[in-house]
Amino acid sequence: MFYIALSFLVGILWLSNRVFSTFILCCLLFILMRKKLLKRYVLAVFIFILISLVTLNTSNDKKYQEEQYLYKNRIIIDNVSIIKWNKKLVSYRGILSWKGNKYKYIYKTKDINKPINIENQTCLIKGEFSLNNTSQPFIFISQVDLSSCQSNKTLSFITNYQSYIHNQMQKSHNIYYDRILALISGDTSVLNPMFIEDVKEIGIYHLLAVSGSHVAAIIYLIYQIFVRFNTPIIIIKSVLLILLPLYALYTDFAPSAVRAILAAIILLLLPKSLKINPLELLSIVFILMFFINPQIVYDIGFQFSFLISLFLVISSPLLKQLSGLKLIIEVTFIAQLGALLISIYHFNQIQWIGLISNLVFVPFYSFFIFPLAILFYILSHFTIHLSILNAIISVIFKLHDCLVSIFLKLKYLRIFVPDLSIISLIFIMIFTFLSLFLFVKKHFIKATLIICMGIFLIIYYSSSTEGQLTMLDVGQGDSILFQTDSKQNIMIDTGGKRSENHKQPNFNISKYKTIPSLKSKGISKIDYLIISHPHLDHMGELPYLASHINIKNIILFKDSFSRSELYNIEKISNTNHINVLDANRLHTLNLKDTTLRFLDTYIKDSDDKNEQSIVILLSYKHKNILLTGDMTIQNETLLLQRYQLPKIDILKVAHHGSKTSSSSNLIELIKPEISLISSGRGNKYQLPNQEVIQRLYENGSKVYDTQINGEITVKLNSDLNITTNQTN
C-alpha cells in the first residue's frame, strides 16, 4: 500500500509542481528496482498516478466552477444557519451553513455592545462573498434580520451538544474555559488571537489542536472503564466504532483527528488473524482521506499530520527502544524534522524554537493540562460549581503562560527562509531524509550536523546577492523596504489603519502582508525603521512589527510628534530594545555602498503633518532613490531651493499620487526612470490623481501602483529589473 500511496502522491503533485512530482516518481521507481519489483508493479504505478490525477483535477474543476459562480453572484440575501456565533472586539465571527456548504463570516455592527446571540438559529442575512487571498470563500455580513431568526430544528445532535457544553463551561466561571474547549474539540475560534500568536511563535500550537493523542486518550479511557466491568471486547469495539466517528464530527473533521480515527477504526475492524504494519496503515488512511475529500491535500494541517506521522513510523525501530525523557526528546526532534519541509514551503520559517519548547510543553500538557482539561470537561456535563478545580486549573495555566513568556524572549532569534526554488526544496528534502536515516541508526550528532549544514548551504546560495527596493502592498498607506547586498535592511514606514470604530487598532496588514513578505525574503531583522511622519497610514503597524521583527533602530523627526505619540513610541522601543534616533540631528546615514541623506524640507510650524515628512535621498552604488513620504508642493519648493538634486532612478511618489505634490517643476527636473505609488484598491480619495500619472508618463517615467501591481520589487542592478504581484 505504501507504493500505491506514493503513486497517488505523484499524481497529486503533478498538478501543482511537476518537478517535485517527477522527483518523487524517480524515487519510487528506484525503490521498486532495488526491491526487484519494477517489472511487476510499474504498470500499476502509472495507473494509480492517473487515477489520483484525474480525481484531483475533477475536484479542482468543481471547486473552480463553484468559485466562479460566487464571483458572479457575490451578493447573498438568503436564510442561513448560524453554527458558531462568537463576539470579538469589534465584530461577530463564526461559521454559517448555506445551501449545504459551510462558510466563515464576519458581521460588524454599530451596536456591538448590545448582546446578540443567534447561534443555532436560521436567520435572513444580507452579505457579500470575498474570495481574495483566502483558500475558502468568506462572507462579510452587512445586515441580519433578527426578527426572522428561528430556532433551527434541523441542527444535528452534535451541534446542539456543542452549544450546551460551551454554555456549561462558560457558566462555570473558569477564565480558561476557552483553552480547555480548544484542547478537547479543536475549536480555536474562541481563543484570544494574541494567545494563538504567542503559542505559534514558540512552536506549540499543535498541542492545542486535536491530534492522534486525543484519539488515543479517548480509546484508552473507554477501554479502561469497560474492562473494569468485565465487558466483552466485542461490546467495547462497538462502542468505540460509534463514538469515534461522532468525535470526528465534533471536531469538525480536523485532518489529524480523522487520520487517527480512521486508523483506529481499521484496526478495530481488522480480524486478529490479519496484521498490518504501521506504514501500510498510514498509506491506507492517506488514500481513504483523499478519496473522501480530494481537496484535503491542500490543507496544511493534513500535510503536517501525515508527514510527521510518516517520520515517526519510519523511526519506530528506534522509538520502541526508548522511554521517559529520551523518548520525548527524540520524538520531538523527529516531529520537528518531519515538519521542516512544510514549514519552509508554506511559512518561510525554520521553527527551531519549537524543538526546545516542546521538550518542556509536551510533558506539561501530557501530565497536567490535558488530564485536568478532560476532568473539567467531563464534570461540566453535570455541574457548573467547580471552584476547587477552577483554582487548580488557574494556577496551572498561569504557570503555562509564564513559561510561554520565557520562550517568547527567543522569538527574535527565529530563522526565516527566502522563497526557494524547487531544486532547493528537493535538496532540503534529501538532507532531511538523510538526517532521519542517520538518526534512526543512532548517529545523532551526524544527523544534526547534516540537516543544519544542508539548510545553511541552501539558504546561503538562495539568498539575493544584489540590492533591491520593495514597495510593500499595504493598501492606502506606505511601507518601503530597502535591502543592500550586504544584508542590511531599511524600512521606511509601516503602513497601517484603524478599525471602523476608530478605537481598536487593526494589525492585519502586518500579519497577512508585511510579515509574510519579510519572511519570503529571508529577513528576520530591520536595521533601521524610518517613520516619515505621524500619520497612522505610515506608522500604524509599528506596535505589531516591533513585537514580531527584530528592529534595531527607529528614526523619526521628533518635533513632528506629540508628547503622547512619543511616549507610546518610547514605550514600544523600551519593551523591544529599540534605539530611537532623531532625524533632525542625523543628517546623513552611511552604510556599506549606501548613503541616506535626510533632506531639510520640514515646515515645522505647519499644522499639516504631511509637511513635516522626512524626505530622503538614498544613494546605492550608482543608483539614486528619492523617498518623499507625504510631502506637499510647499516641501518641494524648499527641496528645489536648497538642494541640487541628481537624476533620480526611482521616485517614491509623494502622498499616494495626490495632486498636492509631484509638481511639474520637480518631475521635470529629476525625470525619474521609475515611479512607485502606494495606494489602496478603490480608495475613497480616488488616488492616484490622473494628472500626476500623466505628468510622470510625459517625463518618460515607468509608473507602478500597488493598487494595480500589488507588491513591487526593483532589483538595483544596471537594468533595474522589476517584479510585481500583479492582482486580478
Phi, psi and omega in degrees: 000333180297319179293325177295316179299319177295323177298317176299319180298321178300314179296320179297314182289336184301326183286336183247330184206096187288331178294312179297319179299315179297321179298314178298320178297316178298319177297317180296314179296324178295317178298315180297323178293317178296326179277000182058040180242005188299310183297325184286324190249354188299320178295318179298322179303310183289331175294314180293325174300314181296319180299311181294322180297312180293318181299311181291321179296320177297317178296319178297319179297317179297316179295319179298317179297320178296318179294321178296322177298317180291326176300319182278339181232061186292324183284130177241122172232096188195168175281133177229158176260120179278113181271314178230138183223093185249129178276126174252194185297314185232011185198169168255137180225155178169211182230138175231162179244131179217123180053041175083357179246150178259138180225144169283152180217165170223133181233110178258130181225148177293334181264047184297332180279349176277118186295129176227135175218105180242025176298141181065028177234154175258123186227155173276124180235160169235129183199186182218136177283141172241128181238014182271130172059026177227148178285334179234146176302146184233141182249124170266110180275126179262336184206139174235123177276093184296331180292341181272348186294132177227145178301132185276105181284340185269356181298146183293161176302321181298316180298315178296322178295317178303316180296319181297309184292328176297315179294320179298315181293325178293320181291341181287349180064025172278118186290349180249021183299327181297322178291320179297317178298319178296320180297322184276315188258342186082003180277102181264004183294337181271354182282152174297125182303325179293323177296317178300315179299319182296314181289332174292320181302323184259007171078029180239015181301327182299337179289338177274338182279149177292131183220186179300330180294325176297314180296318179298320179296318179297313179299316181297314181297313180297316180298314182295321180295312183288325180298323180295340176257019178052041180284135177302145185299329180295325179287319179300315179298320181296318178299315180296321180293338176272315186286322184297314175298325177296322178292323176299318177295320180297324180272010181058037176055049174301130187307316182294324178291316179298319178303310182292322181292317177298318178299317180296317180296317178299315180294323179292324181276341184287129177298153180299331182291339180256124177247147181227133180280157186303324181294319178293320179298314178298321180294317179299315180298318178302312181294317179299313181296325178295316181288327178296315180211093182303329182293347183294340180295341178272354180283125183295323177299321177297315181297314177301312185302312184285322181291318177295317178299319178299316180295321179291322178295315178300327183272002185303324177302324178283315185295330179296338181273355189247164175202167176062222185296321179300319179296315180299315181299313185284327174297319178299314179299314182295319179297317178294324177295318178295326182277350189302308185297318179295317181297319179292315184293314186270326189241000179052043186213143170254113187273066182288334178299325179300332179297320180278313185298323181293332176297332178271313190279331179299309175297324181297316177290318185295318187262341184237296189293310184295315176300318178295322179297317179296316180298314179297318181298314181295312183294332180296341177291334189249333183207156175250000181266087186230046188299317181295313179296322177300319180296318180295314180298321179299315179298316182297316181287330174295319175297319178303312182293328176295317178295320178300315181298326178294313180291333178295339177294343179270356190297333180286353179264012180296155179250115175263142184247125178296160177307125184257151173290164178299322179299317179297319178296322178297317178297321177297319178298319178298312178300322181295311180292326176296318177298318178298316179301314179295324180295316179296327178279007177070020173268069191295316181294315178299319180298316180294316180295320182297312183290321179295314180296317180299313180295316180300313182297317183292317178297318182298313183280349179265345182289149180295138182253008179226157180292155178205153178241128182236126170266111183286147180274091184245021180075216181279074181192188181229137168198121183234139180241128177243126179241132175268166177287349177265019174068027172265139187235128177238129177245133177250108180073160186243349192073174177150161174196167175256160177291172188299329181272002176059025178245318184254126178292149180244117184255022180297331179299311179293317185295317188253350181240296189293306182300311177303323179293317177298318178298317182296340177261002179073025184262119178246358178216150173244118182289318179222126171251118181256123176259113188293321179192162189277058171248143187299329180288354177246340184221005185297334182270004183305312182303316182291314180299318181297330181272353182237343180233141179285098178263124183277313185222146170243130177246129178208165175266099191301325183296340181274352182259144174285167179300316181295321178295316178296321179300315180296319179295317178295324177296314177298317182294317179295319180297322186252013174058053180249135177274132181254126182240147180264120181297333180294336179258348183253084186290325183220141175238117183255124174238176178297120180064009186223137174229130174249116175260124177269105187279132184279091176235013184294137169252090192296329184272359183286142174281347179271110182296338176301327182280002173248020179293143172284125177250130187234134168257110183258121178248119180235110186055248181250019181250138178246129182234127179254117181252120197248356184057229176244035184301152181257180177299327177298318176295321179297322178300314177297320180300314181289329179288323191264340188226147172266096185282139176280178172296129185262126178281317181228127177247128167274105185297128186293146170051045173059025180085022179289151178284359174284357179214189181058052181292161178301320181303315182289309185297319180293332179282312187273335179041067183295137177290321179230135177240128182247131180237134175252114179213155181271147180298126178060033183297149186290344180275353181056041176264150003282155178289135185294331176297319178296315179301313181298320180298318179294316178299317182297335179262020172077019183268142170274124186252129177233139184229128181300333178299328182257316190263352185069210179294135184240126179238130178246118173286126185274053175258188183295331183267349184050056180296138185241132172236145181225160169260074185303126179264155180280000000 
